[in-house]
Amino acid sequence: MKFLKENETYFIGEIGINHNGDMQITKKLIDAVSACGWHCAKFQKRNPDVCVPEHQKGVMRETPWGTMTYLDYKYEVEFEKDEYDYISKYCAEKPVDWSASVWDLDSLKFLADYDLPFIKIPSAMTTNELLVSETAKVGVPIIMSTGMCELKEVDDAVNNVLKYNSNLVLMHTNSSYPTPREEINLNLIPFLKERYNCPIGYSGHEEDLEPTVIAVALGATVIERHITLSHDMWGTDQKSSLEVMAMDMLYKRVKDISKIMGKAEKTVTPSEVAIRKKLRG
């Protein structure tokens, strides 16, 4: 997978719908991804007519754009071709990668027209056998989250992908926003790596940075965190997202972990040679 490099953690800034349908906010979040040394700005692509349940479509909701139906609200924060063409051009100028989570077959067809480093299958869609298989058939690498899944569901989803696509990154995820610390369960990272023999990542929804740092030390090669300009912005994901300063802090805390962890080989290190000679003769 071209977007993964040896001894480097790949950082995904999950913008999702934290842009609130505003391209200026989107540009600032892409700027933050670039300035903090992160690698990818990620979005979510839906066809609201397909994804919003019928019983929810007419429910009225208070929004920054006034009172409207839930379906109209979903369209208000949904980017279409003109916006994604602009996003693609803007990211190329930085340069940073961009991609999106796919929530339905219409959105998969939409995303397949772009040159993406990967397509993300979100936890909510991991058990959607048709969407998973059709996404795998597109031929680009797959990143798939495992939140809300039992082990057999993960087995089935992985096998479904591997029928059509060998380029899979599996993300350990807990889908609670924010995730209680006692439910983060980072010991699943080495377990998943051994069970599925593929790169393992971590999509974190905790309020702080420490679990994400530990995840990298345990072997996560891809990190995904929601990002925002401010926790005070409107939207359900804003408070469990990282502000720009926290993005910068996380990158700096993680970037040297692979060097620090080293290899499971006991040798005399280069800096010890002179000391060894001095103390042992």
Backbone torsions as a table, in degrees:
resi	resn	phi	psi	omega
1	MET	NA	119.4	-171.9
2	LYS	-62.6	-32.1	-175.6
3	PHE	-76.2	-12.6	176.7
4	LEU	-98.7	130.4	178.1
5	LYS	-120.6	145.9	-177.5
6	GLU	-61.0	136.7	178.0
7	ASN	61.9	26.7	176.3
8	GLU	-134.9	132.8	176.4
9	THR	-85.3	130.2	-179.2
10	TYR	-92.4	119.5	-175.6
11	PHE	-100.7	125.5	176.8
12	ILE	-111.7	122.2	173.9
13	GLY	-92.5	106.8	-177.2
14	GLU	-80.1	95.9	176.0
15	ILE	-73.2	-37.2	178.2
16	GLY	57.2	-120.6	173.8
17	ILE	-114.1	19.6	177.8
18	ASN	-68.1	-7.1	175.7
19	HIS	-76.0	-14.9	179.6
20	ASN	53.6	33.2	176.6
21	GLY	74.1	12.9	-174.3
22	ASP	-110.8	119.0	-177.1
23	MET	-69.6	-28.5	177.4
24	GLN	-66.9	-40.4	174.7
25	ILE	-63.9	-42.2	179.2
26	THR	-58.3	-46.9	-179.6
27	LYS	-61.6	-41.1	179.1
28	LYS	-64.7	-36.4	178.6
29	LEU	-71.3	-37.7	174.4
30	ILE	-64.9	-40.5	175.6
31	ASP	-57.6	-41.0	-179.7
32	ALA	-65.1	-42.4	176.9
33	VAL	-56.2	-46.2	-179.2
34	SER	-67.1	-48.2	-175.2
35	ALA	-65.0	-30.8	-177.6
36	CYS	-88.2	0.6	178.6
37	GLY	83.1	9.2	177.2
38	TRP	-74.5	165.6	-169.3
39	HIS	-104.7	-26.6	-168.6
40	CYS	-146.6	136.4	170.9
41	ALA	-101.8	124.6	-174.0
42	LYS	-118.9	144.7	-178.1
43	PHE	-122.2	-174.9	174.5
44	GLN	-128.4	130.4	-178.2
45	LYS	-115.3	125.0	-179.5
46	ARG	-136.7	153.0	160.1
47	ASN	-99.7	103.1	-174.5
48	PRO	-55.5	-35.1	179.1
49	ASP	-59.3	-32.4	-179.9
50	VAL	-86.8	-41.1	-170.2
51	CYS	-83.5	-28.9	-179.2
52	VAL	-82.5	123.1	178.5
53	PRO	-58.7	148.1	-176.8
54	GLU	-56.0	-40.2	-176.7
55	HIS	-71.3	-12.4	-179.8
56	GLN	-98.1	-20.1	-170.7
57	LYS	-58.4	-39.4	-176.4
58	GLY	-93.7	0.3	180.0
59	VAL	-65.9	131.4	-178.7
60	MET	-81.1	144.3	-177.3
61	ARG	-142.0	140.9	173.9
62	GLU	-82.8	126.6	-177.9
63	THR	-135.2	169.1	175.2
64	PRO	-62.6	-15.7	-179.7
65	TRP	-99.5	10.0	-179.3
66	GLY	106.7	-178.3	177.7
67	THR	-78.9	127.7	-178.6
68	MET	-152.0	169.0	176.2
69	THR	-70.3	158.0	179.0
70	TYR	-60.3	-37.0	178.5
71	LEU	-64.1	-44.2	178.7
72	ASP	-63.7	-38.2	177.3
73	TYR	-61.2	-43.0	179.8
74	LYS	-62.2	-36.9	175.8
75	TYR	-69.3	-31.4	-179.0
76	GLU	-63.1	-31.8	-177.3
77	VAL	-106.1	12.8	-179.1
78	GLU	-100.6	119.7	175.3
79	PHE	-80.5	146.8	177.7
80	GLU	-119.0	-161.1	-169.1
81	LYS	-60.0	-45.8	-178.7
82	ASP	-58.8	-43.2	-179.4
83	GLU	-67.6	-43.6	-178.7
84	TYR	-71.6	-30.5	172.6
85	ASP	-61.5	-42.0	178.8
86	TYR	-67.3	-44.1	178.5
87	ILE	-58.4	-43.9	-179.5
88	SER	-60.9	-43.4	179.3
89	LYS	-67.5	-43.4	-177.2
90	TYR	-65.3	-42.3	178.7
91	CYS	-65.5	-37.3	179.5
92	ALA	-63.4	-29.7	-179.6
93	GLU	-74.7	-20.6	-174.0
94	LYS	-68.2	-55.4	-5.8
95	PRO	-95.7	143.6	168.3
96	VAL	-137.1	155.3	174.3
97	ASP	-72.4	162.0	167.6
98	TRP	-143.5	153.5	175.4
99	SER	-159.5	-169.1	-178.6
100	ALA	-155.4	154.7	167.7
101	SER	-79.2	140.9	-177.2
102	VAL	-107.9	132.2	-173.8
103	TRP	-114.9	-6.6	-178.8
104	ASP	-164.4	167.5	-175.6
105	LEU	-67.2	-34.3	176.2
106	ASP	-61.2	-42.5	-179.4
107	SER	-70.4	-33.1	175.6
108	LEU	-62.2	-45.8	178.0
109	LYS	-61.1	-39.0	178.3
110	PHE	-62.0	-49.2	-176.0
111	LEU	-69.7	-30.2	-177.5
112	ALA	-63.9	-15.8	178.5
113	ASP	-79.9	-8.0	179.8
114	TYR	-104.7	156.5	178.3
115	ASP	-89.3	87.3	-174.1
116	LEU	-101.8	147.7	177.8
117	PRO	-70.9	-25.6	179.4
118	PHE	-164.6	165.9	167.8
119	ILE	-120.9	137.6	-176.5
120	LYS	-98.6	132.5	169.6
121	ILE	-101.4	113.2	-177.3
122	PRO	-74.2	161.7	-177.5
123	SER	-54.0	-37.8	-177.6
124	ALA	-63.5	-23.0	-176.0
125	MET	-106.9	0.7	-175.9
126	THR	-60.9	-30.8	179.7
127	THR	-93.2	4.9	176.5
128	ASN	-85.2	92.9	-170.3
129	GLU	-59.2	-41.2	-178.2
130	LEU	-66.5	-46.9	-179.2
131	LEU	-63.5	-41.1	179.7
132	VAL	-62.7	-47.3	-177.7
133	SER	-67.0	-40.9	-179.7
134	GLU	-68.2	-34.4	176.1
135	THR	-65.4	-43.1	179.2
136	ALA	-61.5	-34.8	-177.3
137	LYS	-70.4	-18.0	179.8
138	VAL	-60.8	-32.1	173.8
139	GLY	100.5	-5.3	175.4
140	VAL	-92.2	159.2	177.9
141	PRO	-54.9	149.6	-178.7
142	ILE	-113.3	131.5	165.8
143	ILE	-110.1	126.3	-174.9
144	MET	-129.3	127.2	179.8
145	SER	-89.5	156.7	-171.5
146	THR	-122.9	17.2	178.5
147	GLY	-62.7	146.1	177.4
148	MET	66.9	11.3	-175.5
149	CYS	-101.6	140.0	164.7
150	GLU	-80.6	163.6	-174.2
151	LEU	-60.6	-40.6	179.6
152	LYS	-63.8	-35.3	177.5
153	GLU	-65.3	-37.1	175.5
154	VAL	-66.8	-44.9	177.0
155	ASP	-54.1	-48.8	-176.9
156	ASP	-63.7	-42.0	-179.1
157	ALA	-66.7	-42.6	178.3
158	VAL	-62.0	-46.8	179.3
159	ASN	-61.7	-36.5	178.5
160	ASN	-62.5	-46.5	178.4
161	VAL	-62.7	-46.5	-171.9
162	LEU	-69.6	-13.7	173.1
163	LYS	-63.3	-29.1	-171.4
164	TYR	-124.0	-13.8	-170.0
165	ASN	-156.3	122.5	-178.3
166	SER	-91.0	-6.2	-176.8
167	ASN	-95.6	88.3	-175.2
168	LEU	-126.4	132.3	167.3
169	VAL	-114.6	124.8	-178.6
170	LEU	-101.9	129.1	-176.3
171	MET	-103.8	121.8	168.4
172	HIS	-69.3	128.6	-173.6
173	THR	-147.3	142.6	163.7
174	ASN	-117.0	127.6	-170.0
175	SER	-87.1	8.7	174.8
176	SER	-79.5	139.8	-179.0
177	TYR	-122.8	106.8	-8.4
178	PRO	-79.8	160.7	-179.6
179	THR	-80.4	127.3	173.9
180	PRO	-60.1	140.3	-175.4
181	ARG	-58.1	-35.7	-177.5
182	GLU	-73.7	-5.4	179.4
183	GLU	-110.2	2.3	-176.5
184	ILE	-69.0	-41.4	169.2
185	ASN	53.9	58.6	-177.2
186	LEU	-68.1	-16.2	177.5
187	ASN	-64.9	-10.0	174.7
188	LEU	-70.7	-20.1	-176.7
189	ILE	-63.3	-55.0	176.2
190	PRO	-64.7	-30.6	176.8
191	PHE	-62.5	-47.8	179.7
192	LEU	-64.8	-38.0	-179.9
193	LYS	-62.3	-43.0	179.6
194	GLU	-71.1	-38.8	-175.2
195	ARG	-70.2	-40.2	-172.1
196	TYR	-109.0	-9.0	175.3
197	ASN	51.6	47.9	176.6
198	CYS	-142.9	165.4	176.9
199	PRO	-59.6	139.4	179.8
200	ILE	-116.1	136.3	176.3
201	GLY	-120.0	-177.2	179.9
202	TYR	-138.4	121.2	174.2
203	SER	-105.0	103.5	-171.1
204	GLY	-98.2	139.6	177.1
205	HIS	-124.3	19.4	177.3
206	GLU	-76.3	167.3	-176.1
207	GLU	-84.2	-18.7	-174.5
208	ASP	-118.4	-170.0	-174.1
209	LEU	-103.0	-26.0	-169.5
210	GLU	-55.8	-46.6	-179.8
211	PRO	-60.1	-35.5	179.5
212	THR	-67.2	-39.4	176.8
213	VAL	-62.4	-44.6	179.1
214	ILE	-63.0	-38.3	179.7
215	ALA	-57.4	-41.5	178.8
216	VAL	-66.5	-40.7	178.3
217	ALA	-62.9	-28.3	180.0
218	LEU	-86.3	-3.0	173.9
219	GLY	120.1	2.3	177.7
220	ALA	-68.3	126.8	-178.8
221	THR	-102.9	-12.4	175.7
222	VAL	-126.6	132.0	178.2
223	ILE	-120.1	131.0	175.7
224	GLU	-125.7	125.6	174.2
225	ARG	-134.3	140.9	172.6
226	HIS	-64.8	143.7	-179.2
227	ILE	-128.5	153.5	-177.7
228	THR	-151.3	159.5	172.4
229	LEU	-79.6	-28.6	-179.2
230	SER	-162.4	138.3	175.1
231	HIS	-64.1	-17.6	-177.4
232	ASP	-86.5	-3.6	178.3
233	MET	-69.4	158.3	-179.6
234	TRP	-74.7	137.4	177.2
235	GLY	138.9	148.9	-173.6
236	THR	-71.2	-23.9	-175.5
237	ASP	-95.9	-6.4	-171.2
238	GLN	-62.9	-42.8	-173.2
239	LYS	-71.9	-23.8	178.0
240	SER	-97.6	17.2	178.9
241	SER	-103.9	163.1	177.3
242	LEU	-91.6	131.7	170.5
243	GLU	-76.9	170.1	-170.6
244	VAL	-60.4	-41.4	-179.9
245	MET	-61.4	-39.7	179.0
246	ALA	-68.7	-34.7	175.1
247	MET	-58.8	-45.3	-179.6
248	ASP	-65.4	-42.6	178.4
249	MET	-61.2	-43.4	-177.8
250	LEU	-64.7	-44.1	179.6
251	TYR	-59.3	-44.6	-177.9
252	LYS	-67.2	-31.8	-179.7
253	ARG	-77.4	-22.8	-173.4
254	VAL	-100.1	-27.9	-164.8
255	LYS	-61.4	-26.8	-177.8
256	ASP	-103.8	7.5	-175.4
257	ILE	-61.1	-41.5	-178.7
258	SER	-61.9	-36.0	176.2
259	LYS	-66.6	-42.2	-178.1
260	ILE	-66.4	-39.9	-177.2
261	MET	-69.7	-37.3	176.6
262	GLY	63.1	-149.9	-178.4
263	LYS	-122.3	156.5	179.7
264	ALA	-81.7	60.5	178.7
265	GLU	-132.9	125.4	-179.8
266	LYS	-91.7	112.2	179.6
267	THR	-138.2	169.2	168.4
268	VAL	-82.0	119.1	-176.2
269	THR	-77.0	158.3	-178.3
270	PRO	-54.6	-38.3	-177.9
271	SER	-73.6	-14.4	179.6
272	GLU	-88.7	-14.2	-171.6
273	VAL	-59.5	-50.5	-178.6
274	ALA	-65.7	-39.0	179.3
275	ILE	-64.7	-41.9	178.9
276	ARG	-60.1	-44.8	-178.7
277	LYS	-64.1	-39.8	-178.9
278	LYS	-66.2	-44.0	-172.5
279	LEU	-88.2	-23.0	-176.1
280	ARG	-114.3	-13.9	179.5
281	GLY	76.9	NA	NA
